[in-house]
Structures are given as structure tokens and as C-alpha cells.
Amino acid sequence: MSDEPGSHAVVGCLVSGGQTGVDRAALDVAISLGIPCGGWCPRGRRAEGGPIPHHYPLQETPTSSYPQRTAWNVRDSDGTLVLTRGVPKGGTALTVSLARRAGKPVCVVDLDERPSPAEVAEWIDREEVQTLNVAGPREGEAPGIHDEAMAFLRRSLSLPGG
């Protein structure tokens, strides 16, 4: 598996809200693999621990509301991958609900269950997801999830689809 741009990513674009934890892990992996990325973040680049750094190519929503950012990233994607530990709650559960309500494919992966990166790559291919929204808990809610999500996403997005 290569960290060079142009690796065999199974998506054309990745979007995320830029929050600490899973959101930033997704953007970090996309940047390292050369996958175009972006998404919506709250006005003022609001996030846990302070403003989202500007090297993440995000657009600000008109309000500082997390739910608006979440809804717009679901709206602007073809499918949503949620990485979590256990049952989604809070904003992560809202993401799942909004994706289902919009009739968009959603894949919830519990990182505690030793998930298969190949199954995620196959889901992306089967659902024909070109713009992938990635979401999950923030670092303050799930310490260490950034690094765990990065490792899983790096493996998942470096595989060709099924």
C-alpha cells in the first residue's frame, strides 16, 4: 500500500466536517493519498479545541451550527461512511439519521468489532459512491479515535473496489 498520490482509492472525492477525531482523520488520509477532499464546516471553522486549521479545504456554512454542517455534507455526498465505537450517539447518530432520511447509502462501521477494510471498499463500489462523506465521534468523546480511524481509512481507501 502506498502513501503516494494516485494510490488506488475507490472514491473520487471525500467530504467531512473537519471536527477532531474521525472527521479530521478522513481529511488527513485523503490528503496523504491524493484524494480530492473538502466539505462543509461551521462558520468560524468551529470545532472542539479551536478553529479548524486552514490546510483543511473546507467551506464554512452560514451558521456556526454543527447540524447544518452535518446536513450539508450528507446532502453533497453520494454515501456516508460512519466510523464509531459502539452504537452511534449525538452528532454521529444525527449523521446516520440524516443520510437514511435522504435515501443515501450509509455504512456504519464499529471499530471495536475488527471491521474489514475490504468490505468498506466493496460497499463503496457496490453503492457507486463517488463523493464519500466520512463522519464519526470527535476526539474528546472517543480518545484515540483519530489515529484508529486513520489506520482503518488508509487501508479501506487504498483498496480497489470489489
trRosetta pair geometry for C-beta under 8 A, 3 or more apart (Angstrom, degrees):
i j d omega theta_ij theta_ji phi_ij phi_ji
1 7 7.1 43 -170 -150 70 136
1 154 7.2 99 151 150 142 94
1 155 7.0 -68 -102 -112 165 57
1 158 4.6 58 -147 141 110 155
2 7 4.9 -171 73 -95 92 107
2 158 7.3 165 45 -146 56 124
3 7 7.3 -29 -117 -46 11 138
3 32 5.4 -48 -163 164 98 104
3 33 6.9 -96 -151 -86 50 59
3 154 7.9 -22 -98 -151 86 119
4 7 6.2 132 68 -53 66 88
4 34 7.2 -6 141 -15 46 131
5 33 6.9 107 -113 154 46 33
5 34 2.6 107 -137 -74 82 146
6 34 5.5 -12 -23 79 49 154
7 33 5.0 -77 41 -155 122 94
7 34 6.9 138 14 38 80 105
7 157 7.9 81 99 123 120 82
7 158 5.1 -41 153 -129 133 85
8 158 6.3 73 62 -177 77 50
8 159 6.8 -38 101 168 109 10
8 160 4.9 -48 160 -65 133 78
9 33 5.6 111 -67 143 122 133
9 34 7.7 -155 -14 75 133 76
9 35 4.8 163 -140 -84 175 117
9 157 4.9 -1 -132 170 88 89
9 158 6.8 -32 -83 -92 59 36
10 121 5.0 145 -21 -148 158 83
10 124 4.7 107 119 97 125 137
10 125 5.9 -76 -166 -58 127 87
10 156 7.9 -81 26 152 122 71
10 157 6.4 -132 26 -140 83 53
10 159 6.5 -11 -34 85 121 67
10 160 6.4 125 -83 -155 96 29
10 161 4.5 118 -138 -57 122 88
11 14 5.9 88 103 -66 142 81
11 35 6.4 50 80 -156 94 134
11 124 6.0 -84 -65 -170 92 138
11 129 6.2 -35 -110 114 100 93
11 130 6.4 126 -158 -168 69 28
11 131 7.2 103 -175 -109 109 16
11 132 4.4 -62 -123 -7 155 121
11 157 6.7 -51 19 -133 104 101
12 35 7.9 151 160 -158 16 90
12 36 7.0 -9 151 45 62 112
12 130 4.3 -4 23 -172 120 86
12 131 6.6 -48 69 -66 94 58
13 35 7.0 158 -119 165 27 89
13 36 4.7 -39 -110 88 83 101
13 37 6.6 158 -167 -91 68 38
13 38 7.3 -21 -176 25 112 92
13 130 6.6 34 27 143 88 75
13 131 4.6 -14 74 -111 106 77
13 132 7.2 173 90 23 52 67
14 26 5.9 -154 163 165 130 103
14 27 7.3 -174 110 -94 117 48
14 29 7.9 -32 89 83 175 93
14 30 4.2 -138 50 -90 137 138
14 35 5.4 54 -3 124 112 126
14 36 7.4 159 23 91 68 51
14 37 4.5 -22 69 -108 89 95
14 39 7.9 -44 129 -43 59 113
14 131 7.6 173 -88 -160 20 56
14 132 5.1 -24 -113 69 70 94
14 133 7.9 142 -165 -94 58 21
14 134 6.2 -1 -168 -3 106 115
14 157 7.7 -18 -69 -117 138 147
15 37 6.8 165 -84 -161 37 68
15 38 5.8 -25 -109 80 82 62
15 39 3.5 131 -168 -83 83 96
15 40 7.5 27 -178 5 119 67
15 73 5.1 -174 131 -148 119 94
15 76 6.2 86 -42 96 177 109
15 77 5.5 -138 43 -74 125 111
15 131 6.2 26 -8 175 111 99
15 132 7.2 176 26 87 70 43
15 133 5.1 -30 75 -101 97 69
15 134 7.6 162 79 18 45 70
16 22 7.8 -147 -147 122 129 75
16 23 4.3 156 166 -155 115 75
16 24 7.5 -172 124 -59 142 25
16 26 4.4 143 -62 79 150 131
16 27 5.3 -124 53 -48 132 92
16 37 7.2 -10 15 -171 96 113
16 39 4.9 -154 49 -3 32 166
16 73 6.8 53 -128 -147 15 147
16 133 6.9 140 -83 -160 51 59
16 134 5.0 -30 -85 64 109 85
16 135 6.8 170 -135 -76 80 60
17 23 4.9 -69 60 -129 74 143
17 39 5.9 -106 -72 140 34 133
17 40 6.5 -20 -114 84 71 65
17 41 5.6 121 -175 -100 62 67
17 42 7.9 38 -174 -19 105 76
17 58 7.7 70 -164 -134 30 139
17 66 7.5 63 178 -152 150 77
17 69 4.8 91 -135 145 114 121
17 70 6.4 -21 -73 -80 145 59
17 73 5.6 -96 -63 -32 85 153
17 135 6.8 45 5 -108 110 95
18 23 5.4 -48 21 143 9 129
18 24 6.5 52 -159 -76 42 77
18 27 6.7 32 -99 -28 62 152
18 39 6.8 -176 -31 84 88 118
18 41 4.2 -17 33 -92 137 127
18 45 7.0 -77 129 -158 152 80
18 47 6.0 -107 121 -71 90 136
18 52 4.1 11 161 -125 129 153
18 56 5.3 131 -119 127 107 151
18 58 4.9 -38 -53 -55 137 161
19 22 7.8 20 80 57 99 70
19 23 4.2 94 47 25 72 144
19 24 6.9 -114 91 -26 38 88
19 47 5.1 176 -120 -136 54 104
19 48 6.4 56 -163 11 89 97
19 52 7.9 -74 -78 -85 28 115
19 66 7.8 41 -72 -132 130 112
19 91 7.8 102 -27 103 170 156
19 138 4.9 -83 154 -97 119 100
20 23 7.3 55 52 51 11 101
20 24 5.7 -19 -131 1 34 132
20 47 6.0 130 -23 163 78 117
20 48 4.8 -79 16 67 121 110
20 49 5.8 69 -49 17 139 129
20 138 4.9 65 69 -164 85 88
20 139 4.0 -67 138 8 115 109
20 140 6.7 76 78 -13 135 83
20 146 6.7 -61 174 -69 74 123
21 24 6.6 106 51 27 31 94
21 25 6.8 -52 145 -10 37 107
21 136 6.3 -130 136 97 113 90
21 137 5.4 -101 173 108 158 59
21 138 4.2 -177 -1 -151 134 27
21 139 4.1 -161 -65 -45 80 59
21 140 7.7 -90 -48 15 118 56
21 141 7.2 -11 -77 46 156 91
21 142 6.2 83 -134 58 129 99
21 145 4.8 17 -151 84 93 116
21 146 5.3 -118 -127 -65 29 79
21 149 7.1 78 165 5 64 146
22 25 5.4 -57 -145 36 32 116
22 26 6.4 36 157 -24 67 102
22 83 4.9 174 -130 65 131 107
22 84 7.9 -38 -57 -74 153 50
22 134 6.6 -137 154 147 98 94
22 135 6.3 74 105 167 128 25
22 136 2.9 74 -7 57 168 110
22 137 6.2 91 -7 49 115 47
22 138 7.7 -93 20 -82 79 29
22 145 5.9 -46 -53 140 79 116
22 146 7.3 -134 -59 -97 30 50
22 149 4.6 176 -117 -105 70 167
23 26 6.0 -58 -159 30 28 111
23 27 6.8 18 151 -10 63 106
23 134 7.1 154 -115 101 45 86
23 135 6.5 10 -79 -121 85 54
23 136 7.2 -163 -38 45 62 70
23 138 7.6 -14 13 -97 109 69
24 27 5.6 -54 -147 41 39 109
24 28 5.9 43 153 -23 70 106
24 56 7.2 -80 -122 -88 80 145
24 146 6.1 -14 76 -129 105 112
25 28 5.7 -55 -145 37 29 113
25 29 6.3 27 157 -17 64 106
25 83 7.9 -66 76 62 137 150
25 134 8.0 -106 82 133 85 135
25 145 7.5 -110 -25 130 144 71
25 146 4.8 180 -63 -156 105 59
25 147 7.4 -144 -107 -56 121 15
25 148 8.0 -44 -116 67 161 51
25 149 3.7 108 95 93 163 112
25 150 4.3 -124 -154 -59 101 74
25 153 6.2 142 138 14 101 139
26 29 6.0 -57 -149 37 27 107
26 30 6.3 28 154 -19 63 108
26 37 7.7 163 133 -140 85 136
26 134 3.6 165 -109 83 152 141
26 149 7.0 -53 -48 147 71 123
26 153 5.9 -160 -105 -123 60 165
27 30 5.6 -53 -145 37 32 113
27 31 6.3 33 157 -19 66 106
27 37 5.5 152 -131 147 70 150
27 39 7.8 -106 -82 20 111 125
27 56 5.1 21 165 -132 157 107
28 31 5.9 -55 -148 36 28 110
28 32 6.3 21 156 -15 63 110
28 150 6.0 -31 85 -111 124 115
29 32 5.8 -60 -145 41 31 108
29 33 6.0 14 161 -6 68 113
29 35 7.7 8 119 32 74 125
29 150 5.6 175 -60 -142 105 70
29 153 4.4 -155 0 110 173 120
29 154 5.2 -138 -131 -73 116 70
29 157 6.2 119 144 39 125 143
30 33 6.2 -68 -142 47 25 99
30 35 4.1 -91 -150 72 78 105
30 36 7.4 -48 175 88 117 18
30 37 3.8 94 122 -56 150 136
30 157 7.5 -82 -86 165 62 169
31 34 7.8 33 180 -69 27 28
31 35 7.8 -69 -43 51 21 72
31 37 6.5 -77 -55 28 69 136
31 55 8.0 45 -117 145 158 102
32 154 7.5 -23 84 -109 132 105
33 154 7.3 174 -56 -131 120 69
33 157 6.0 -163 20 116 175 120
33 158 6.6 -138 -119 -81 133 84
35 157 6.6 -63 -38 172 154 136
37 57 6.4 129 93 52 75 107
38 57 4.9 -61 -101 107 80 98
38 58 6.2 149 -168 -98 62 44
38 59 6.9 32 175 -9 111 90
39 58 5.5 -30 74 -120 73 91
39 59 7.5 -154 105 29 30 78
39 73 5.0 20 -155 -111 106 110
39 76 7.6 165 -126 77 61 131
39 133 7.4 113 -113 -124 121 81
40 58 6.6 108 -143 -169 10 95
40 59 5.6 -39 -106 73 62 86
40 60 7.5 90 -159 -143 71 12
40 61 5.3 58 -179 -55 117 96
40 68 7.8 -100 141 125 137 77
40 69 4.8 -166 116 -143 100 71
40 72 4.2 19 16 94 164 127
40 73 5.3 -139 37 -57 97 83
40 76 7.3 121 -18 19 111 140
41 45 5.5 32 117 -128 137 56
41 46 7.2 173 159 46 94 60
41 47 7.2 -42 -161 -54 121 104
41 52 5.4 -74 -162 14 163 155
41 56 7.8 79 -40 110 145 124
41 58 4.2 48 -7 149 115 144
41 59 7.3 157 25 75 75 35
41 60 5.9 -44 76 -102 80 58
41 61 7.1 -148 88 -3 29 86
41 69 5.7 22 -140 -132 22 136
42 45 7.3 134 74 -125 67 8
42 46 4.0 -40 85 45 124 109
42 47 7.7 164 38 -55 107 62
42 60 6.9 -1 126 -149 24 81
42 61 5.9 -41 -120 41 39 107
42 63 6.9 -51 -149 109 85 58
42 64 4.5 63 169 -158 117 47
42 65 6.1 179 -120 54 111 28
42 66 6.0 -48 -57 -76 129 49
42 68 7.2 102 -105 64 79 102
42 69 5.1 -77 -55 -43 68 132
43 46 6.9 26 73 -9 47 109
43 60 4.8 84 -107 173 49 116
43 61 5.9 -90 -40 76 77 64
43 62 6.3 -14 -59 152 125 17
43 63 5.7 -122 1 145 121 11
43 64 4.6 -81 58 -69 90 66
44 51 6.5 -108 154 -106 71 102
44 60 7.1 111 4 -139 31 135
44 64 5.5 0 27 -104 117 110
45 51 4.2 60 90 -163 110 89
45 52 4.0 -124 179 38 101 88
45 54 7.6 -68 -100 -78 164 64
45 58 7.1 122 -119 79 91 125
45 60 6.4 -78 -59 -89 63 109
46 51 7.0 -42 -84 -107 30 60
46 52 7.7 -2 54 -14 18 94
46 64 4.9 74 -15 -160 150 97
46 66 7.7 -105 100 -68 117 79
47 50 6.9 -8 71 79 83 33
47 51 6.8 91 29 -150 91 18
47 52 4.9 89 -8 -61 134 85
47 138 7.8 171 -170 -128 88 127
48 138 5.0 105 3 176 146 144
48 139 6.8 -163 91 47 139 88
48 140 5.1 -136 -173 -5 152 128
49 139 7.8 4 -22 57 136 124
49 140 7.7 180 -40 -47 99 117
52 56 5.6 -70 161 54 111 134
52 58 6.3 0 111 38 149 144
53 56 5.9 99 78 1 76 96
61 64 8.0 170 74 -78 99 19
61 65 7.0 -75 97 55 140 80
61 68 4.8 153 161 119 160 118
61 69 5.3 -131 -14 -77 137 71
61 72 6.1 175 -94 3 118 153
62 68 7.6 -87 51 156 75 156
63 68 5.4 97 59 16 109 159
65 68 4.2 80 83 4 112 107
65 69 6.9 -177 99 -7 63 83
66 69 5.7 -58 -154 37 37 113
66 70 6.2 39 152 -22 70 107
66 91 5.8 -64 147 -111 133 134
67 70 5.4 -53 -145 37 35 115
67 71 6.1 35 158 -20 68 105
67 91 7.6 -139 -80 -123 64 90
67 94 6.3 -90 -115 168 89 153
68 71 5.8 -54 -146 37 30 110
68 72 6.3 25 158 -16 65 109
69 72 6.0 -61 -147 38 27 107
69 73 6.4 23 158 -16 64 108
70 73 6.1 -61 -151 36 27 106
70 74 6.5 26 154 -16 64 107
70 91 6.2 -154 -75 -167 144 96
70 94 5.8 45 136 112 163 115
70 95 5.4 -115 -162 -86 115 79
70 98 6.3 139 135 16 102 158
70 135 7.2 66 -133 -120 91 149
71 74 5.8 -56 -150 37 31 111
71 75 6.1 34 152 -22 66 109
71 98 5.5 -134 -105 -149 68 149
72 75 5.4 -50 -142 36 34 117
72 76 6.1 18 163 -8 66 112
73 76 6.1 -62 -137 46 28 100
73 77 6.2 19 163 -17 63 118
73 133 4.9 125 151 -133 96 123
73 135 7.3 130 105 -64 141 117
74 77 6.3 -74 -147 37 24 105
74 80 6.0 -22 -116 -63 81 135
74 95 6.6 177 -67 -152 116 69
74 98 4.6 -177 2 120 173 116
74 99 5.1 -134 -140 -79 119 70
74 102 5.8 155 146 8 114 153
74 104 6.4 178 -177 36 88 152
74 133 5.9 -118 -93 50 44 177
75 102 6.8 -148 -92 -123 58 153
76 131 6.8 -82 139 136 71 147
76 133 7.6 115 75 -72 73 115
77 80 6.2 103 93 -70 141 73
77 104 7.0 83 92 -169 85 151
77 129 7.6 13 168 -156 93 102
77 131 4.6 -139 -132 116 62 97
77 132 6.2 47 -159 -161 122 10
77 133 3.6 -133 -9 -31 169 102
78 104 7.0 172 167 -151 29 107
78 105 7.3 10 139 35 70 105
78 127 7.3 151 136 132 102 101
78 128 7.0 -94 163 108 142 69
78 129 4.5 170 94 -135 113 62
78 130 5.4 82 -4 37 149 69
78 131 5.0 118 -3 51 91 75
78 132 7.1 -42 54 -74 88 47
79 99 7.7 63 -158 -158 45 126
79 104 5.8 -177 -104 167 44 96
79 105 3.9 -19 -120 73 110 101
79 106 6.8 -171 -166 -76 75 37
79 107 7.2 36 164 -3 115 97
79 123 8.0 -174 158 140 152 96
79 124 7.0 -177 75 -120 144 63
79 127 5.1 79 -78 123 152 141
79 129 3.8 -71 28 -102 125 125
79 132 6.1 -25 74 -117 86 68
79 133 7.0 -160 99 29 37 84
80 95 6.2 -169 177 163 148 102
80 96 7.6 -163 104 -98 135 46
80 99 4.3 -104 25 -98 138 148
80 104 6.2 76 -5 115 97 123
80 105 7.3 177 28 97 61 58
80 106 4.7 -8 66 -114 98 81
80 107 7.4 -175 95 29 54 64
80 132 7.6 134 -107 -168 27 62
80 133 4.3 -30 -106 76 78 108
80 134 7.5 165 -159 -84 62 25
80 135 6.3 -10 -169 15 109 111
81 106 7.9 173 -81 -158 26 54
81 107 5.1 -14 -114 66 69 103
81 109 6.8 3 -173 1 89 116
81 120 6.6 58 -131 -154 133 114
81 123 7.9 125 -97 96 101 131
81 124 7.7 -24 -61 -75 125 100
81 132 6.0 9 0 -176 111 111
81 133 7.2 171 25 86 64 54
81 134 5.0 -16 69 -108 99 74
81 135 7.6 154 84 26 51 63
82 88 6.1 -13 157 -84 143 139
82 92 6.1 116 -160 -169 119 93
82 95 5.9 150 -95 100 119 126
82 96 5.8 -33 -33 -72 163 94
82 106 6.7 18 -6 -175 110 98
82 107 7.0 -179 27 89 71 50
82 108 4.7 -16 68 -112 113 69
82 109 6.8 169 86 24 56 69
82 134 7.8 161 -87 -158 32 49
82 135 5.3 -26 -108 75 76 86
82 136 5.7 136 -168 -79 64 78
83 109 5.2 -22 -108 71 63 104
83 111 5.8 48 -176 -48 94 110
83 134 7.1 11 -2 -170 105 95
83 135 7.8 174 27 88 68 37
83 136 4.1 -45 69 -67 71 151
83 145 7.6 153 119 -177 109 107
83 149 4.9 127 106 -119 156 105
83 152 6.6 146 -127 82 139 143
83 153 7.5 -81 -48 -56 152 99
84 87 7.5 -48 133 128 144 10
84 88 4.9 -113 -86 -82 163 76
84 92 5.7 115 -94 172 119 150
84 108 6.6 -15 18 -168 120 92
84 109 7.1 147 26 79 69 52
84 110 5.9 -38 80 -106 84 58
84 111 6.8 -169 82 3 29 90
84 136 5.3 -160 -72 -140 62 98
84 137 6.2 93 -126 -15 74 100
84 142 7.8 -158 -155 -71 56 162
85 110 6.6 85 -133 -161 28 74
85 111 5.5 -49 -82 54 74 98
85 112 5.0 86 -148 -33 79 109
85 137 7.2 -54 22 18 89 140
85 142 5.5 151 19 -137 124 131
85 145 6.8 -119 -21 -98 115 115
86 110 6.4 88 -52 -139 14 114
86 112 6.3 29 -47 14 63 142
87 93 7.9 25 149 -85 82 110
88 92 4.0 -134 -156 121 99 105
88 93 4.3 154 123 -75 97 65
88 95 7.5 -107 -173 53 146 96
88 96 5.4 130 72 -14 160 136
88 108 6.4 -100 -28 -139 123 128
88 136 7.9 -110 -114 -129 101 62
89 92 6.2 38 53 55 36 105
89 93 5.2 4 -127 -26 19 121
90 93 6.1 117 47 19 28 98
90 94 7.1 -51 138 -6 40 101
90 137 7.6 80 59 -112 122 84
90 141 7.1 -122 34 -116 152 160
91 94 5.2 -49 -147 34 39 118
91 95 6.6 48 152 -26 66 97
91 135 7.8 -122 132 180 93 120
91 137 8.0 129 64 -111 95 50
91 138 7.8 49 50 -23 133 100
92 95 5.7 -45 -156 26 34 115
92 96 7.0 33 148 -15 62 101
92 135 6.3 167 -124 136 69 102
92 136 5.6 30 -115 -144 120 36
92 137 5.4 -40 -46 -62 138 66
93 96 5.7 -51 -153 35 38 112
93 97 6.3 38 150 -18 68 108
94 97 5.6 -57 -147 40 32 113
94 98 6.1 31 157 -19 68 107
95 98 6.0 -57 -145 37 27 108
95 99 6.3 26 157 -18 63 108
95 133 7.8 -161 -164 133 116 124
95 135 4.3 -151 -144 102 168 159
96 99 6.0 -59 -149 36 27 110
96 100 6.4 22 156 -15 64 109
96 106 5.8 122 -139 169 67 152
96 108 6.1 15 -107 -76 126 121
97 100 6.0 -59 -148 39 28 107
97 101 6.1 27 156 -19 65 110
98 101 5.6 -55 -142 38 30 112
98 102 6.2 24 158 -15 65 110
99 102 5.9 -62 -148 41 27 107
99 104 4.7 -88 -164 71 77 106
99 105 7.6 -45 169 90 116 26
99 106 4.0 112 114 -73 140 123
99 133 7.6 -162 -92 70 120 135
100 103 7.6 39 179 -72 33 26
100 104 7.7 -93 -68 51 21 67
100 106 6.0 -64 -59 11 75 141
105 123 7.5 172 161 169 131 97
105 127 4.0 -16 -34 -150 176 146
105 129 6.5 -109 66 -68 131 112
107 120 6.5 142 132 -126 151 77
107 123 4.9 78 -85 149 149 159
109 113 7.9 -138 -177 52 62 111
109 115 4.7 19 -163 -92 107 171
109 120 6.4 -13 -71 -83 146 118
109 152 7.5 170 127 162 144 147
110 113 4.3 65 88 0 105 114
110 115 6.8 145 63 -51 53 114
111 115 6.6 -69 -106 7 41 113
111 145 7.4 151 36 -135 159 87
111 148 5.6 84 176 147 152 126
111 149 7.1 -86 -79 -79 147 66
111 152 6.3 -112 -116 -44 105 156
115 119 6.9 -110 178 55 88 123
115 120 7.1 61 147 -39 122 110
115 152 6.9 48 68 -146 111 130
116 119 4.0 82 81 -1 110 106
116 120 7.2 -179 98 -7 63 79
117 120 5.7 -55 -156 35 40 112
117 121 6.4 41 149 -19 70 104
117 152 6.3 -170 -85 -166 97 65
117 155 3.8 -100 -89 119 165 106
117 156 4.0 -136 -153 -75 88 66
117 159 6.1 139 133 -11 104 138
118 121 5.5 -52 -148 38 36 113
118 122 6.2 37 152 -19 67 105
118 156 7.9 -137 -47 -118 22 65
118 159 5.9 -140 -104 -176 62 168
118 162 7.6 92 173 -79 84 93
119 122 5.6 -52 -145 38 33 112
119 123 6.3 39 152 -24 64 102
120 123 5.5 -49 -147 32 33 114
120 124 6.5 36 153 -20 64 102
120 156 4.2 -21 83 -141 132 127
121 124 5.8 -52 -151 33 31 112
121 125 6.5 28 152 -15 64 108
121 156 5.6 -170 -51 -166 84 67
121 157 7.6 175 -92 -88 92 26
121 159 4.0 -73 -77 88 163 118
121 160 7.0 86 173 95 134 25
121 161 5.4 -157 162 -106 85 47
121 162 6.6 136 111 -38 86 76
122 125 5.6 -57 -147 40 33 111
122 126 5.9 33 156 -21 69 109
122 161 6.4 120 -105 -166 36 68
122 162 3.4 46 -119 -36 89 129
123 126 5.8 -55 -139 39 28 110
123 127 6.0 10 165 -3 65 114
123 129 7.9 18 125 3 74 130
124 127 6.4 -67 -142 48 21 98
124 129 4.6 -86 -151 50 71 116
124 132 6.4 -25 -124 -87 117 130
124 161 6.0 -119 85 -105 91 108
125 128 7.4 20 179 -75 32 42
125 160 8.0 51 -74 153 138 61
125 161 2.6 128 -74 -173 130 130
125 162 5.0 -173 64 31 143 75
126 161 7.7 -174 -24 -174 56 115
126 162 6.6 6 -47 47 92 125
129 132 5.2 69 149 -82 124 85
134 153 7.0 37 -141 -110 156 135
136 142 7.7 -59 148 40 101 150
136 145 6.7 -146 126 162 124 135
136 149 6.3 -178 58 -99 152 142
137 141 4.4 -116 -174 85 115 121
137 142 4.1 87 98 0 139 125
137 145 5.8 66 77 54 101 175
138 141 5.1 87 59 12 76 103
138 142 7.3 139 76 27 37 84
139 142 6.9 -91 -138 68 25 64
139 143 6.4 52 177 -110 72 45
139 144 7.9 121 -147 3 82 22
139 145 6.2 -157 -107 48 54 93
139 146 5.4 -9 -90 -32 109 110
140 143 7.5 18 -129 -70 20 74
141 145 8.0 -13 80 6 76 145
142 145 3.9 44 110 -35 113 135
144 147 5.9 -54 -168 42 65 105
144 148 5.9 62 138 -20 84 111
145 148 5.3 -60 -140 46 38 113
145 149 5.6 39 161 -21 74 108
146 149 6.1 -60 -146 39 21 106
146 150 6.3 25 154 -23 61 108
147 150 5.5 -49 -145 32 32 115
147 151 6.6 32 157 -19 64 103
148 151 6.1 -55 -153 33 29 109
148 152 6.5 22 153 -12 64 109
149 152 5.8 -59 -146 42 33 108
149 153 5.8 28 159 -16 70 112
150 153 6.0 -60 -140 42 25 105
150 154 6.0 31 160 -26 64 108
151 154 5.9 -52 -145 31 25 113
151 155 6.8 20 156 -12 59 106
152 155 6.0 -62 -157 38 30 107
152 156 6.1 24 153 -16 68 113
153 156 5.5 -57 -138 43 34 111
153 157 5.6 14 171 -5 72 114
154 157 6.7 -60 -131 46 18 95
154 158 6.1 14 164 -18 57 120
155 158 6.2 -68 -144 37 22 107
155 159 7.0 24 159 -28 59 108
156 159 6.3 -65 -163 21 28 111
